[in-house]
Amino acid sequence: MKAKILLAPLFFLISLAVSAQSDTSVFDNLKFRFIGPEGNRAIAIAGVPGDPMINYIGAASGGLWKTTDGGLNWDPIFDDQDVSSIGSLAIAPSNPDIVWAGTGETFVIRPAHAMGDGIYKSEDAGKTWKNMGLEKTGRIGRIIVHPSNPDIVYAASLGHTYGPQQERGVYKTTDGGTTWKLVFFVDENTGAAELAMDPKNPDRLLVGMWSIHINTWGLRSGGPGGGVYRSTDGGDTWEALSQKGLPGGKDNPVGKTAVAISHSEPNIVYALFEIDSPALYRSEDFGNTWTLQTRNHDIAERAPYYTRMAVSPGDPNEVYFASVKFSTSKDGGKTIKGGYKAGGDNHDIWLDPTNPDRMMVAHDGCASITLNHGKSFQRIVLPIAQMYHVSVDDQIPYNVYGNRQ
């Protein structure tokens, strides 16, 4: 009897604790305010071709932002969604109101990077969004929309990178995202890091595949499934271009791989490989034959965290490289020069296909825009930060401490 009397108050206290834990109404009146720091990591960027007023920036952990006045003012347009990591952006060339956002970060060097929950679509220029699936892909690093049919979309899925999985590779939809088909899959340890389309013949595609595994103590980059693959029939069939003279495959495994196609002369394509000494290759026949242009550490430094490039729409020999530095080549990759002060730790590059002078770069200091071919850049600073820790002290007034990426 005594035991029952002693246990009764204990059960009563436990029930009160459980009830208190489940009652979230006490937080309803809390209002958050921004206290900084600002101007941190952006990893995806896109604009409306021919309209320098409208641009979008995707943050590593700060959502999606839009400007309609050329970058003077920016509005958050994704805060109502369940995820804040925007790994890729694409605007339908035939209808700028259709905007796609792939979630999850593909620039990875440690296990703290943000995951995504699939691919989102807006049909009203970012006012409203709908999740269109691919929730298990983890990280979507590139989206390509068909130049004339906005219902045809490709998505490059890297995967969650923490172990083997089937939901990685190249996905395609032909009905605007209602259904998706995995059109290219190498193996359960290899995902798609980059994807490019011939703008004049959208059935021609190049993809850079990447074998990567992340755990709490490190990262393993590279494997036999990595390398460049090509499709000439809209993704129905693919071939490994390691058979055409590029690195890759079981006998010559590579790490992270980037691809880029010239807009003005799409037979001219480039492939960049993370290997012992980073290698840039160029082809003038859409991948049938290749020439090694350079081995330059500056264009693939700490490759898993960067490794992106883009070809100027006005000159197939002018190539831009996003790495620790923002570099360029004006002779098809034979020589690499710095000097462009876009930002540090650069991740994504967007070039206006209608105006070679207009370019945007996403980097760890947020983003930069140029309208004069890189002679000067406008720095964009948004209230975003990828915070790792936060703490306060007992001073009056108290101090807030935090460290961000």
Summary of the structure (lengths in Angstrom):
residues: 405
radius of gyration: 23.0
end to end distance: 59.3
largest distance: 91.4
contacts: 1399
relative contact order: 0.12
helix: 9%
strand: 38%
